[in-house]
Amino acid sequence: MKILFVCTGNTCRSPMAMCFARKKGYDAMSAGVHVYNEDTPASLQARSVVQKRGMTLVEHRSHQIDTNSIDWCDKIVCMTEDIRIHVLRNHNVTAQKVHIFSPPIPDPYGLGEAEYERVARLIENQIDGLYYETGHCDPLTDSCSDT
C-alpha cells in the first residue's frame, strides 16, 4: 500500500509518520498543505526523534501536496481534520481516499524535543493501528511482517 502522510509544513509530523510507516514496510511519502519554503529540511527535533529509533530524515526536504503525490498513493492520511478538509477542498480527490489520524496529531513545531517525543509516540501508535487495519498484521497472534 502506498500512503501519503500530510501535515501543515512537511517538516515535523508527516516526515516522522513517513519514516515510521516505511519501517513497517509501507511505501510512504509525505507532503504539506502550507509549505512555507519548498526544500526546507525536517526540523532538528524531528530528525533527532527518528534518529533515536534508528531512522533518518537527513535527506528529507519539504514539499507541497500536489497532483503527482495524490495520484501516486492509495491512501492519504492527514494529521488533523482541518488538513483533511483542506485536501478535499483544494485537490481533485475522493473522500474515500482521504483519512485522518484519530486522535488527531498535534503540531509540535516550535516546541521542545519532549513534545516531539510525545507526538512521535502518538504517530507510532497510529501507524501500528493502520498496520492492523490494512491487514499487514494478524491481530489474533500479533504476528507482523516487516518487509
Sequence and secondary structure as in RCSB ss.txt:
>XXXX:A:sequence
MKILFVCTGNTCRSPMAMCFARKKGYDAMSAGVHVYNEDTPASLQARSVVQKRGMTLVEHRSHQIDTNSIDWCDK
IVCMTEDIRIHVLRNHNVTAQKVHIFSPPIPDPYGLGEAEYERVARLIENQIDGLYYETGHCDPLTDSCSDT
>XXXX:A:secstr
 EEEEEESSSSSHHHHHHHHHHHTT EEEEEESS SSTT B  HHHHHHHHTTT   TT B  B  HHHHHH SE
EEESSHHHHHHHHHHSS  GGGEEE SS     TTS HHHHHHHHHHHHHHHHHHHHHTTSEETTTTEE   
